């Protein structure tokens, strides 16, 4: 649940910034990260990682398939820093634009 909450917090933050900055109307969660990338808020690398995170979150929430524990372990061991990178990029953007 905590990993799911972290995913949802990133999605909510992305959607908020896209709306606040009038970057467009994302049709899906992934689109919000694409719009942030398009407007230079996040790098292509962070955008790609966050879009992958949306896929994980969708599986976790909607149970499209049984959650693969190997994938979950890989995220915990190798991708928690993705959340920090996203947050840092957002904070850097906010500082430059405040």
C-alpha positions, 0 to 999 in steps of 0.5 A, a space after each residue: 500500500 505504501 508503494 501504491 500511495 507513493 505512485 498515486 502521490 506522483 500522479 496527483 502531483 503531475 496532474 496538479 502541475 499540468 493543470 496549474 500551468 495549463 500544459 494541456 488535458 491529459 487523457 491518462 495518468 501517463 499523459 501528465 508525465 509526457 506533458 511535463 517532459 514536453 514542457 521541460 519540467 522533467 527529463 525524458 529519463 524521469 518521464 519514462 520511469 514515471 510512465 512505467 510506474 503508472 503501469 505498475 500502479 495500474 496492476 497493483 490497483 486494478 489487479 489486471 494480473 496477479 502482482 508479480 513479486 519479482 517485479 515488486 522486489 525489483 522496484 523496491 531494490 532498484 527504483 525507489 530513487 525514481 520517486 526522489 528524482 521526480 520530486 527533485 525535478 518538480 522542486 527545481 521547477 517550482 523554485 525556478 518558476 516561483 
